[in-house]
């Protein structure tokens, strides 16, 4: 009898897990993306052109990935989920970006239907609206959950490939996360770095 109950509970949990993952995949399909064009591929990296876009951003005083991502997502998520003077909900976009510097910055792209003037004023004074111009970057992807060791590993792989190809890069590195926290399957992350005077060879 005890084993039967355990089996039933296991089946129920498995069904709940499957439903949650299907929901996560479906919810991702309609999300507005940060647009780019791949212009060259070298080994395991892509060179991309990103179009100019508007972001909400928050600067943090930590360089700890876990603490920074949690704090930044909480502040910006609060804004788009109604934490503003109009109590307006703003659609989530993808990916979430985090600068990989001593003082981290977390950024959400603003849906294209908004501009600086039409966005509601945030309740949190730390939030800024930031216009990021068109830029060329190098990107490397990895799966699973992000952590400090993985981030450093793939950041170094990206740098090695760029050095081997003679491509000049800046110190402006970002982590891009494409999945909500509850999505377990098919997770996607990227490290990108802005390039200087890239010429498509």
Backbone as ProteinMPNN parsed JSONL, in Angstrom:
{"seq_chain_A": "XXXXXXXXXXXXXXXXXXXXXXXXXXXXXXXXXXXXXXXXXXXXXXXXXXXXXXXXXXXXXXXXXXXXXXXXXXXXXXXXXXXXXXXXXXXXXXXXXXXXXXXXXXXXXXXXXXXXXXXXXXXXXXXXXXXXXXXXXXXXXXXXXXXXXXXXXXXXXXXXXXXXXXXXXXXXXXXXXXXXXXXXXXXXXXXXXXXXXXXXX", "coords_chain_A": {"N_chain_A": [[0.831, -1.208, 0.0], [1.935, 1.233, 0.822], [3.969, 1.541, -1.079], [2.423, 1.832, -3.351], [1.178, 4.291, -2.919], [3.433, 5.952, -2.946], [4.217, 5.593, -5.599], [2.023, 6.693, -6.965], [2.217, 9.373, -6.13], [4.7, 9.966, -7.279], [4.093, 9.76, -10.006], [2.195, 11.824, -10.271], [3.81, 14.054, -9.664], [5.606, 13.871, -11.789], [3.91, 14.367, -13.956], [3.113, 16.992, -13.371], [5.604, 18.249, -13.62], [6.171, 17.828, -16.377], [4.055, 19.248, -17.567], [4.661, 21.843, -16.678], [7.068, 22.304, -18.024], [6.318, 22.152, -20.704], [4.606, 24.341, -20.768], [6.491, 26.341, -20.251], [8.07, 26.23, -22.58], [6.167, 26.935, -24.537], [5.497, 29.513, -23.691], [7.831, 30.87, -24.215], [7.862, 31.057, -26.977], [6.392, 33.246, -27.892], [7.741, 35.492, -27.09], [9.3, 38.665, -27.397], [12.367, 39.215, -29.052], [15.816, 40.231, -28.683], [17.076, 41.628, -31.44], [19.317, 40.362, -33.919], [21.904, 39.869, -36.428], [23.695, 37.237, -37.806], [26.947, 37.457, -38.929], [29.335, 36.174, -39.373], [31.032, 33.078, -38.712], [33.224, 31.538, -36.462], [34.823, 28.699, -35.648], [33.622, 27.814, -32.594], [32.187, 30.116, -32.13], [30.057, 32.997, -32.797], [29.924, 35.89, -34.866], [28.121, 38.789, -34.532], [25.765, 41.282, -35.584], [24.022, 43.564, -33.74], [20.941, 45.317, -33.508], [20.114, 48.759, -32.727], [18.672, 49.34, -29.525], [16.282, 49.849, -26.85], [16.62, 49.702, -23.323], [15.634, 48.671, -20.009], [17.437, 49.183, -17.053], [19.49, 48.248, -14.242], [21.949, 49.133, -11.947], [24.279, 47.412, -9.945], [25.969, 46.82, -6.789], [27.502, 44.619, -6.459], [29.683, 41.888, -7.47], [29.071, 39.313, -7.479], [27.734, 36.575, -9.044], [25.347, 35.021, -8.514], [24.036, 36.479, -6.468], [23.815, 38.983, -7.728], [22.296, 38.437, -10.059], [19.898, 37.562, -8.953], [19.084, 39.799, -7.413], [18.999, 41.856, -9.36], [17.125, 40.85, -11.238], [14.879, 40.771, -9.63], [14.38, 43.506, -9.085], [14.024, 44.678, -11.686], [12.096, 42.95, -12.693], [10.011, 43.501, -10.938], [9.34, 46.047, -11.814], [8.36, 45.646, -14.518], [6.233, 44.004, -13.999], [4.321, 45.607, -12.972], [5.206, 47.472, -11.131], [5.187, 50.418, -11.256], [4.344, 53.903, -11.977], [1.931, 53.837, -13.352], [0.895, 51.409, -12.791], [1.208, 49.505, -14.741], [1.509, 46.555, -16.671], [4.277, 45.276, -18.361], [5.366, 43.606, -21.221], [7.478, 40.725, -21.003], [10.772, 40.329, -22.302], [13.394, 38.767, -24.273], [16.894, 38.046, -24.584], [17.617, 38.111, -20.974], [20.053, 40.348, -19.889], [23.309, 40.55, -18.397], [25.926, 42.457, -17.225], [29.381, 41.601, -17.071], [31.175, 42.62, -14.935], [33.027, 44.358, -12.306], [31.184, 45.936, -10.92], [28.069, 44.986, -11.356], [25.569, 45.108, -13.962], [22.202, 44.73, -14.714], [19.994, 44.039, -17.381], [16.921, 44.519, -19.106], [15.448, 44.183, -22.239], [13.389, 46.649, -23.74], [10.081, 46.326, -24.961], [9.409, 46.938, -28.438], [7.277, 48.628, -28.969], [7.322, 50.655, -27.163], [8.858, 53.799, -26.168], [11.301, 56.022, -24.674], [9.728, 58.134, -23.696], [7.141, 57.1, -23.585], [7.215, 55.038, -21.768], [6.161, 53.95, -18.54], [6.883, 55.62, -15.423], [9.281, 54.22, -13.235], [8.708, 52.707, -10.001], [10.874, 52.038, -8.447], [13.762, 53.751, -7.713], [16.28, 53.106, -8.614], [16.173, 52.146, -11.18], [16.95, 52.651, -14.574], [16.456, 54.04, -17.884], [17.91, 52.969, -20.8], [19.466, 53.661, -23.782], [20.863, 51.607, -26.099], [23.226, 51.632, -28.595], [23.491, 50.371, -32.03], [25.59, 47.524, -32.458], [28.559, 45.452, -32.832], [29.243, 42.151, -31.947], [30.916, 39.313, -30.436], [29.871, 35.988, -29.849], [29.372, 33.208, -27.657], [27.86, 30.109, -26.942], [26.267, 28.186, -24.307], [24.822, 25.412, -22.531], [22.428, 24.383, -19.954], [22.417, 25.282, -16.413], [23.512, 28.507, -15.412], [26.526, 29.384, -13.729], [29.152, 30.758, -11.656], [31.598, 29.468, -12.301], [31.099, 28.245, -14.798], [30.527, 30.501, -16.333], [33.003, 31.853, -16.285], [34.574, 29.924, -17.551], [33.513, 29.764, -20.201], [33.739, 32.38, -20.991], [36.505, 32.622, -21.102], [37.044, 30.744, -23.14], [35.853, 32.052, -25.289], [37.494, 34.336, -25.457], [39.959, 33.153, -26.104], [39.468, 32.039, -28.665], [38.942, 34.403, -30.102], [41.413, 35.727, -29.862], [43.043, 33.902, -31.229], [42.045, 34.216, -33.781], [42.774, 36.749, -34.324], [41.106, 38.872, -33.685], [40.034, 41.926, -32.43], [38.873, 42.689, -29.25], [36.726, 44.253, -26.779], [36.563, 45.141, -23.239], [33.987, 44.737, -22.505], [31.934, 42.551, -21.511], [29.108, 40.364, -21.499], [26.591, 38.362, -19.946], [24.046, 36.459, -21.356], [20.831, 35.356, -20.706], [18.32, 33.064, -21.525], [16.102, 31.713, -20.55], [13.239, 31.234, -18.366], [13.297, 30.965, -14.722], [12.001, 28.572, -13.907], [12.21, 26.828, -16.0], [13.629, 23.86, -17.03], [14.514, 22.063, -18.992], [16.392, 22.175, -22.031], [17.87, 24.574, -21.662], [19.392, 27.73, -22.38], [22.254, 29.73, -22.679], [24.442, 32.535, -23.159], [27.659, 34.018, -23.663], [28.658, 37.207, -24.48], [30.745, 39.606, -26.169], [31.653, 42.929, -26.841], [32.987, 44.113, -29.924], [35.821, 45.757, -31.473], [36.084, 47.766, -34.27], [35.563, 45.695, -36.175], [36.264, 43.778, -39.027], [34.758, 42.044, -41.592], [36.209, 39.256, -42.603]], "CA_chain_A": [[0.0, 0.0, 0.0], [2.83, 2.377, 0.913], [4.634, 1.676, -2.367], [1.429, 2.305, -4.307], [1.026, 5.722, -2.668], [4.666, 6.585, -3.426], [4.162, 5.553, -7.057], [1.014, 7.673, -7.396], [2.801, 10.701, -5.907], [5.756, 10.142, -8.28], [3.434, 9.983, -11.303], [1.608, 13.165, -10.215], [4.916, 15.017, -9.744], [6.137, 13.809, -13.155], [2.945, 15.043, -14.828], [3.231, 18.429, -13.086], [6.871, 18.69, -14.204], [6.025, 17.858, -17.835], [3.152, 20.362, -17.897], [5.373, 23.103, -16.445], [8.075, 22.477, -19.068], [5.587, 22.46, -21.942], [4.157, 25.734, -20.611], [7.669, 27.208, -20.384], [8.443, 26.263, -23.993], [5.159, 27.699, -25.265], [5.57, 30.922, -23.301], [9.014, 31.443, -24.852], [7.668, 31.225, -28.42], [5.801, 34.544, -28.213], [8.498, 36.578, -26.459], [10.081, 39.515, -28.298], [13.794, 38.953, -28.9], [16.835, 41.227, -29.025], [17.347, 41.235, -32.821], [20.691, 40.41, -34.421], [22.202, 39.151, -37.664], [24.998, 36.57, -37.784], [27.703, 37.859, -40.114], [30.492, 35.295, -39.549], [31.206, 32.041, -37.687], [34.576, 31.034, -36.278], [34.849, 27.588, -34.698], [32.441, 27.701, -31.73], [31.628, 31.431, -31.824], [29.406, 33.755, -33.859], [30.035, 37.341, -34.9], [26.761, 39.272, -34.752], [25.39, 42.689, -35.546], [22.786, 43.833, -33.006], [20.343, 46.608, -33.817], [19.941, 49.66, -31.582], [17.486, 48.989, -28.738], [16.085, 50.505, -25.556], [16.619, 48.748, -22.213], [15.576, 49.07, -18.61], [18.659, 48.653, -16.445], [19.763, 48.563, -12.847], [23.341, 48.892, -11.596], [24.412, 46.779, -8.628], [27.279, 47.021, -6.16], [28.122, 43.312, -6.251], [30.148, 41.153, -8.647], [28.695, 37.918, -7.246], [26.733, 36.259, -10.065], [24.059, 34.585, -7.945], [23.409, 37.598, -5.764], [23.507, 40.022, -8.688], [21.192, 38.037, -10.94], [18.674, 37.517, -8.142], [18.694, 41.158, -7.043], [18.667, 42.609, -10.564], [15.872, 40.351, -11.802], [13.801, 41.161, -8.722], [14.091, 44.935, -9.261], [13.477, 44.931, -13.017], [10.856, 42.193, -12.801], [8.99, 44.251, -10.217], [8.904, 47.161, -12.668], [7.536, 45.232, -15.664], [5.027, 43.332, -13.512], [3.37, 46.595, -12.461], [5.805, 48.371, -10.147], [5.424, 51.713, -11.891], [3.315, 54.882, -11.615], [0.667, 53.504, -14.01], [0.577, 49.999, -12.467], [1.093, 48.855, -16.053], [2.346, 45.388, -16.911], [5.036, 45.364, -19.614], [5.726, 42.254, -21.654], [8.841, 40.256, -20.833], [11.518, 40.107, -23.534], [14.501, 37.828, -24.112], [17.302, 37.487, -23.3], [18.017, 39.004, -19.882], [21.497, 40.564, -19.997], [24.016, 40.963, -17.186], [27.317, 42.798, -17.5], [30.326, 40.822, -16.27], [32.145, 43.587, -14.445], [33.079, 44.422, -10.839], [29.85, 46.411, -10.549], [27.211, 44.394, -12.376], [24.376, 45.781, -14.452], [21.225, 43.801, -15.289], [19.215, 44.777, -18.378], [15.792, 43.926, -19.834], [15.093, 44.954, -23.424], [12.036, 47.209, -23.741], [9.341, 46.018, -26.2], [9.593, 48.007, -29.423], [6.136, 49.554, -29.017], [7.589, 51.732, -26.22], [10.069, 54.609, -26.219], [11.582, 56.596, -23.349], [8.642, 58.999, -23.259], [5.894, 56.367, -23.346], [7.379, 54.092, -20.669], [5.753, 54.484, -17.23], [7.977, 55.886, -14.485], [9.449, 53.124, -12.268], [8.638, 52.994, -8.563], [12.234, 51.875, -7.913], [14.597, 54.843, -8.211], [17.513, 52.56, -9.189], [15.965, 51.745, -12.573], [17.211, 53.651, -15.606], [16.177, 53.675, -19.266], [19.213, 53.07, -21.448], [19.478, 53.406, -25.225], [22.113, 50.977, -26.515], [23.325, 51.745, -30.057], [23.844, 49.173, -32.791], [26.957, 47.109, -32.12], [29.034, 44.151, -33.297], [29.718, 41.357, -30.815], [31.2, 37.885, -30.596], [29.028, 35.248, -28.9], [29.563, 31.77, -27.468], [26.685, 29.58, -26.242], [26.384, 26.979, -23.489], [23.542, 24.983, -21.992], [22.312, 24.13, -18.514], [22.291, 26.419, -15.504], [24.712, 29.346, -15.296], [27.157, 29.632, -12.436], [30.374, 31.546, -11.814], [32.633, 28.672, -12.958], [30.745, 28.118, -16.215], [30.66, 31.816, -16.962], [34.432, 32.117, -16.473], [35.067, 28.952, -18.53], [33.117, 30.123, -21.565], [34.332, 33.695, -21.261], [37.894, 32.365, -21.493], [37.003, 30.097, -24.46], [35.549, 33.107, -26.243], [38.69, 35.163, -25.594], [40.998, 32.372, -26.792], [39.12, 31.98, -30.091], [39.12, 35.734, -30.686], [42.857, 35.977, -29.977], [43.563, 33.035, -32.292], [41.584, 34.756, -35.065], [43.27, 38.11, -34.462], [39.978, 39.805, -33.585], [40.188, 42.82, -31.275], [37.65, 42.79, -28.453], [36.753, 45.196, -25.658], [36.363, 44.487, -21.935], [32.551, 44.777, -22.221], [31.378, 41.203, -21.605], [27.761, 40.215, -20.939], [25.923, 37.068, -19.927], [22.662, 36.488, -21.824], [20.039, 34.211, -20.262], [17.126, 32.991, -22.369], [15.042, 30.885, -19.978], [12.725, 31.564, -17.033], [13.908, 30.115, -13.685], [11.359, 27.264, -13.746], [12.453, 25.977, -17.169], [14.756, 22.979, -16.747], [14.953, 21.431, -20.233], [16.784, 23.015, -23.172], [18.293, 25.899, -21.226], [20.369, 28.359, -23.276], [22.954, 30.903, -22.172], [25.517, 32.99, -24.031], [28.561, 35.088, -23.285], [28.988, 38.051, -25.628], [31.686, 40.699, -25.911], [31.64, 43.916, -27.912], [34.222, 44.134, -30.728], [36.282, 47.061, -31.959], [36.496, 47.884, -35.672], [35.587, 44.367, -36.794], [36.155, 43.688, -40.481], [34.358, 40.701, -42.021], [37.299, 38.761, -43.483]], "C_chain_A": [[0.865, 1.256, 0.0], [3.524, 2.634, -0.423], [3.684, 2.23, -3.427], [1.23, 3.817, -4.17], [2.24, 6.496, -3.194], [4.665, 6.667, -4.953], [3.179, 6.587, -7.61], [1.563, 9.091, -7.267], [3.866, 10.999, -6.962], [5.162, 10.441, -9.653], [2.843, 11.394, -11.358], [2.689, 14.233, -10.364], [5.5, 15.06, -11.158], [5.226, 14.544, -14.133], [3.027, 16.557, -14.637], [4.498, 18.999, -13.722], [6.75, 18.825, -15.717], [5.16, 19.033, -18.272], [3.881, 21.7, -17.749], [6.406, 23.367, -17.536], [7.446, 22.785, -20.422], [5.115, 23.907, -21.918], [5.327, 26.692, -20.816], [8.076, 27.344, -21.85], [7.465, 27.1, -24.807], [5.245, 29.193, -24.96], [6.762, 31.61, -23.944], [8.771, 31.798, -26.312], [7.125, 32.603, -28.79], [6.569, 35.733, -27.676], [9.331, 37.342, -27.492], [11.57, 39.356, -27.997], [14.646, 40.167, -29.272], [17.391, 40.845, -30.401], [18.825, 41.364, -33.187], [20.79, 39.648, -35.735], [23.584, 38.537, -37.538], [25.743, 36.923, -39.067], [28.93, 36.97, -40.367], [30.512, 34.274, -38.414], [32.659, 31.593, -37.667], [34.513, 29.914, -35.244], [33.547, 27.531, -33.899], [31.83, 29.059, -31.383], [30.959, 32.044, -33.06], [29.767, 35.231, -33.724], [28.666, 37.873, -35.313], [26.715, 40.793, -34.804], [24.054, 42.802, -34.828], [22.259, 45.21, -33.392], [20.229, 47.449, -32.544], [18.638, 49.334, -30.863], [17.471, 49.759, -27.425], [15.964, 49.449, -24.464], [16.227, 49.445, -20.909], [16.801, 48.453, -17.954], [18.743, 49.044, -14.974], [21.215, 48.202, -12.558], [23.415, 48.396, -10.157], [25.821, 46.993, -8.088], [28.023, 45.714, -5.921], [28.684, 42.777, -7.554], [29.911, 39.655, -8.466], [27.531, 37.564, -8.17], [25.375, 35.923, -9.469], [23.317, 35.736, -7.281], [22.96, 38.677, -6.75], [22.326, 39.676, -9.574], [19.872, 38.029, -10.189], [18.166, 38.928, -7.831], [18.241, 41.955, -8.272], [17.346, 42.175, -11.172], [14.689, 40.78, -10.94], [13.397, 42.618, -8.941], [13.431, 45.206, -10.608], [12.173, 44.174, -13.247], [9.714, 42.897, -12.091], [8.441, 45.389, -11.05], [7.965, 46.686, -13.775], [6.262, 44.512, -15.22], [4.06, 44.295, -12.822], [3.929, 47.562, -11.447], [6.191, 49.699, -10.76], [4.228, 52.626, -11.618], [1.961, 54.604, -12.256], [0.156, 52.108, -13.646], [0.405, 49.168, -13.74], [2.029, 47.658, -16.147], [2.97, 45.503, -18.297], [5.52, 43.965, -19.969], [7.2, 41.96, -21.415], [9.476, 40.08, -22.208], [12.677, 39.148, -23.237], [15.644, 38.246, -25.034], [17.427, 38.559, -22.214], [19.539, 39.12, -19.959], [22.08, 41.004, -18.668], [25.463, 41.261, -17.551], [28.23, 42.029, -16.553], [31.481, 41.73, -15.857], [32.137, 43.574, -12.919], [31.749, 44.92, -10.269], [28.885, 45.973, -11.647], [26.046, 45.302, -12.749], [23.471, 44.733, -15.073], [20.296, 44.607, -16.191], [18.096, 43.92, -18.963], [15.541, 44.791, -21.068], [13.641, 45.41, -23.332], [11.326, 46.796, -25.029], [9.337, 47.214, -27.139], [8.422, 48.993, -29.508], [6.327, 50.744, -28.077], [8.797, 52.555, -26.657], [10.261, 55.23, -24.837], [10.414, 57.417, -22.803], [7.385, 58.218, -22.896], [6.003, 55.337, -22.223], [6.905, 54.713, -19.357], [6.95, 54.64, -16.301], [8.079, 54.762, -13.461], [9.239, 53.598, -10.827], [10.025, 52.925, -7.931], [13.148, 52.917, -8.541], [15.884, 54.348, -8.878], [17.395, 52.265, -10.683], [16.202, 52.917, -13.517], [16.747, 53.12, -16.955], [17.437, 53.972, -20.073], [19.104, 52.714, -22.925], [20.845, 52.855, -25.616], [22.186, 51.005, -28.034], [23.615, 50.402, -30.715], [25.3, 48.811, -32.511], [27.258, 45.749, -32.738], [29.636, 43.406, -32.116], [30.158, 39.973, -31.285], [30.429, 37.155, -29.504], [29.419, 33.773, -28.861], [28.429, 31.259, -26.59], [27.055, 28.386, -25.366], [25.034, 26.669, -22.862], [23.551, 24.833, -20.485], [22.137, 25.401, -17.711], [23.605, 27.192, -15.446], [25.225, 29.343, -13.866], [28.488, 30.312, -12.703], [31.463, 30.778, -12.564], [32.361, 28.516, -14.449], [30.942, 29.428, -16.959], [32.127, 32.107, -17.262], [35.018, 31.188, -17.531], [34.752, 29.397, -19.95], [33.587, 31.531, -21.955], [35.77, 33.511, -21.745], [37.961, 31.69, -22.865], [36.748, 31.118, -25.556], [36.787, 33.961, -26.515], [39.79, 34.433, -26.37], [40.718, 32.321, -28.292], [39.347, 33.324, -30.764], [40.602, 36.068, -30.856], [43.458, 35.163, -31.114], [43.199, 33.559, -33.682], [42.041, 36.194, -35.291], [42.182, 39.169, -34.415], [40.1, 40.625, -32.306], [38.85, 42.959, -30.552], [37.844, 43.775, -27.302], [36.694, 44.42, -24.34], [34.882, 44.478, -21.54], [31.925, 43.412, -22.522], [30.002, 41.167, -20.933], [27.364, 38.744, -20.941], [24.492, 37.268, -20.404], [21.957, 35.215, -21.382], [18.69, 34.198, -20.956], [15.934, 32.295, -21.72], [14.543, 31.421, -18.641], [13.294, 30.594, -16.003], [13.315, 28.713, -13.594], [11.551, 26.347, -14.948], [13.735, 25.184, -16.961], [15.366, 22.426, -18.032], [15.34, 22.494, -21.261], [17.147, 24.44, -22.762], [19.415, 26.421, -22.128], [20.938, 29.62, -22.638], [24.028, 31.29, -23.189], [26.386, 34.013, -23.309], [28.822, 35.89, -24.557], [29.984, 39.111, -25.193], [31.634, 41.64, -27.109], [33.02, 43.954, -28.606], [34.549, 45.561, -31.164], [36.694, 46.95, -33.42], [36.601, 46.529, -36.365], [35.409, 44.472, -38.298], [35.838, 42.247, -40.855], [35.36, 40.179, -43.05], [36.754, 37.723, -44.458]], "O_chain_A": [[0.583, 2.219, -0.714], [3.656, 3.779, -0.855], [4.093, 3.003, -4.293], [1.125, 4.533, -5.166], [2.097, 7.555, -3.805], [5.06, 7.681, -5.529], [3.467, 7.268, -8.595], [1.401, 9.912, -8.17], [3.947, 12.113, -7.48], [5.679, 11.289, -10.381], [2.972, 12.082, -12.37], [2.51, 15.203, -11.101], [5.845, 16.126, -11.666], [5.696, 15.252, -15.023], [3.012, 17.315, -15.607], [4.477, 20.09, -14.291], [7.181, 19.83, -16.282], [5.488, 19.731, -19.232], [3.738, 22.586, -18.592], [6.607, 24.514, -17.935], [7.977, 23.584, -21.194], [5.21, 24.615, -22.921], [5.184, 27.725, -21.47], [8.391, 28.441, -22.31], [7.875, 27.883, -25.664], [5.086, 30.03, -25.848], [6.714, 32.814, -24.196], [9.389, 32.724, -26.838], [7.375, 33.08, -29.896], [6.107, 36.868, -27.789], [9.982, 36.742, -28.347], [11.983, 39.361, -26.837], [14.24, 41.011, -30.071], [18.101, 39.846, -30.521], [19.493, 42.331, -32.82], [19.893, 38.891, -36.107], [24.544, 39.231, -37.203], [25.229, 36.711, -40.165], [29.503, 37.007, -41.456], [30.07, 34.558, -37.301], [33.251, 31.306, -38.708], [34.184, 30.162, -34.084], [32.489, 27.234, -34.454], [31.039, 29.154, -30.444], [31.248, 31.67, -34.197], [29.898, 35.754, -32.618], [28.115, 37.453, -36.33], [27.506, 41.487, -34.165], [23.064, 42.207, -35.254], [23.03, 46.151, -33.58], [20.244, 46.92, -31.432], [17.618, 49.081, -31.503], [18.497, 50.25, -26.956], [15.297, 48.43, -24.644], [16.457, 50.641, -20.731], [17.166, 47.319, -18.265], [18.151, 50.029, -14.533], [21.663, 47.102, -12.882], [22.715, 48.89, -9.274], [26.746, 47.307, -8.838], [29.059, 45.7, -5.255], [28.224, 43.158, -8.63], [30.468, 38.833, -9.194], [26.466, 38.177, -8.093], [24.361, 36.485, -9.882], [22.124, 35.937, -7.506], [21.863, 39.221, -6.626], [21.456, 40.513, -9.817], [18.845, 38.441, -10.727], [16.977, 39.216, -7.967], [17.223, 42.646, -8.228], [16.537, 43.01, -11.577], [13.624, 41.114, -11.459], [12.208, 42.933, -8.978], [12.403, 45.88, -10.676], [11.26, 44.675, -13.904], [8.581, 42.896, -12.573], [7.245, 45.678, -11.015], [6.889, 47.256, -13.956], [5.309, 44.421, -15.993], [3.105, 43.87, -12.173], [3.19, 48.407, -10.942], [7.365, 50.068, -10.787], [3.212, 52.175, -11.088], [0.94, 55.081, -11.761], [-0.889, 51.678, -14.134], [-0.423, 48.26, -13.806], [3.194, 47.734, -15.756], [2.285, 45.79, -19.279], [6.021, 43.234, -19.115], [8.058, 42.823, -21.597], [8.794, 39.724, -23.168], [12.903, 38.77, -22.088], [15.405, 38.741, -26.136], [17.352, 39.755, -22.495], [20.235, 38.112, -20.081], [21.444, 41.732, -17.906], [26.15, 40.413, -18.121], [27.902, 41.828, -15.384], [32.599, 41.619, -16.359], [31.338, 42.866, -12.305], [31.253, 44.398, -9.271], [28.89, 46.534, -12.743], [25.603, 46.14, -11.963], [23.929, 43.924, -15.88], [19.861, 45.703, -15.836], [18.296, 42.746, -19.275], [15.433, 46.012, -20.951], [12.77, 44.654, -22.901], [11.918, 46.904, -26.103], [9.269, 48.361, -26.698], [8.572, 50.081, -30.065], [5.594, 51.729, -28.166], [9.647, 52.082, -27.411], [9.464, 54.985, -23.931], [10.141, 57.402, -21.603], [6.641, 58.622, -22.002], [4.984, 54.813, -21.772], [7.207, 55.874, -19.081], [7.915, 53.88, -16.386], [7.068, 54.381, -12.872], [9.551, 54.738, -10.482], [10.321, 53.664, -6.993], [13.293, 52.964, -9.762], [16.511, 55.094, -9.629], [18.407, 52.148, -11.375], [15.72, 54.026, -13.289], [16.652, 51.909, -17.156], [17.964, 55.084, -20.034], [18.7, 51.605, -23.278], [21.86, 53.539, -25.486], [21.305, 50.463, -28.702], [23.941, 49.424, -30.042], [26.143, 49.693, -32.345], [26.356, 45.0, -33.113], [30.444, 43.961, -31.372], [29.816, 39.53, -32.382], [30.339, 37.633, -28.373], [29.751, 33.172, -29.883], [28.072, 31.901, -25.603], [28.018, 27.67, -25.639], [24.204, 27.559, -22.683], [24.549, 25.117, -19.823], [21.764, 26.449, -18.237], [24.682, 26.597, -15.431], [24.447, 29.304, -12.914], [28.906, 30.429, -13.855], [32.179, 31.363, -13.377], [33.272, 28.638, -15.268], [31.461, 29.454, -18.075], [32.463, 32.554, -18.358], [35.864, 31.606, -18.322], [35.634, 29.405, -20.809], [33.802, 31.813, -23.134], [36.199, 34.172, -22.691], [38.833, 32.018, -23.671], [37.354, 31.056, -26.626], [37.092, 34.27, -27.667], [40.471, 35.035, -27.199], [41.622, 32.535, -29.101], [39.883, 33.384, -31.87], [41.0, 36.629, -31.877], [44.284, 35.667, -31.876], [43.948, 33.37, -34.641], [41.737, 36.791, -36.323], [42.309, 40.231, -35.024], [40.254, 40.066, -31.22], [37.833, 43.299, -31.157], [38.968, 44.086, -26.907], [36.766, 43.191, -24.332], [34.553, 44.239, -20.378], [31.454, 43.155, -23.63], [29.764, 41.848, -19.936], [27.753, 37.982, -21.826], [23.794, 38.154, -19.91], [22.435, 34.113, -21.654], [17.99, 35.21, -20.974], [14.847, 32.29, -22.298], [15.313, 31.992, -17.869], [13.732, 29.503, -16.37], [14.019, 27.763, -13.25], [11.102, 25.201, -14.921], [14.801, 25.76, -16.743], [16.588, 22.331, -18.153], [14.719, 23.553, -21.356], [16.774, 25.4, -23.437], [20.271, 25.661, -22.578], [20.202, 30.463, -22.126], [24.466, 30.458, -23.983], [25.913, 34.77, -22.462], [29.167, 35.321, -25.592], [30.063, 39.471, -24.018], [31.577, 41.195, -28.255], [34.063, 43.843, -27.96], [33.685, 46.437, -31.216], [37.55, 46.138, -33.769], [37.584, 46.241, -37.048], [34.517, 45.167, -38.783], [36.567, 41.331, -40.476], [35.361, 40.599, -44.207], [37.504, 37.189, -45.276]]}, "name": "protein", "num_of_chains": 1, "seq": "XXXXXXXXXXXXXXXXXXXXXXXXXXXXXXXXXXXXXXXXXXXXXXXXXXXXXXXXXXXXXXXXXXXXXXXXXXXXXXXXXXXXXXXXXXXXXXXXXXXXXXXXXXXXXXXXXXXXXXXXXXXXXXXXXXXXXXXXXXXXXXXXXXXXXXXXXXXXXXXXXXXXXXXXXXXXXXXXXXXXXXXXXXXXXXXXXXXXXXXXX"}
